[in-house]
């Protein structure tokens, strides 16, 4: 991990915690903890239905808390 990636990751961790109360999905708290514990996740790994997980990830990207890492439309990885 290069220095800029490390800075970005440590900068986004408090931001992810700050936006967590804005999330209304049932498993959002557990999902945020999973993002904090891992480098990258697929929506399928989250404890939500497929559609709810995709919407949660899209919402987190809109809030600037996580980034979409792959740049693909069919298979996406999200990370802090």
Secondary structure, 3 states (H helix, E strand, C coil): CCHHHHHHHHHHHHHHHHHHHHCCCCCHHHHHHHHHHCCCECHHHCCCCHHHHHHHHHHHHHCCCCEECCCCCCCCCEEC
